[in-house]
Amino acid sequence: MADNENQENQPQQDPSIKDKIKEGKDKLKEGVSMQEIEGYAKRYSTEVFMVLAIIIAVISSIFDFFIGSGWGIFLAGLGALFGLLMPKQANTALDKMFEFSTNSDKSMQIMIGVIRIVVAIFVPAIIFGIFGLVAGTTFQARTKKD
């Protein structure tokens, strides 16, 4: 009885990573319904479109559909250099870009997502350049932090 009272008086803790992994494995065994997938896609539409754009950009670069992978590597490196050499300007540009895409209404977020996918198909190097910029600014921020 005393154990139950102690457990009730203690604040709820977030589940551990092991509990989350176990829950995820159980969910995979049960299967995922279409409603759950739709709910997730509606809630995280920006992230879903970005993941799709990255996957498409990688496939487009690997098979050299329009622009080869060399340009993707070049722009990723160039973005990383800009992020390292001009972190304030790069952070300002990235913040404005991400703020615009996340603070827009749902229809605009979907349009931005479709544009990202089209860019990923035809000019995947731009996607890699943006990620190079993010990597450069993040690396610079981490080195200043330590």
PyMOL commands that set and color helices and strands:
alter all, ss='L'
color gray80, all
select helices_A, chain A and resi 2-9+17-30+34-43+45-62+69-85+87-103+106-122+124-145
alter helices_A, ss='H'
color red, helices_A
deselect
rebuild
show_as cartoon
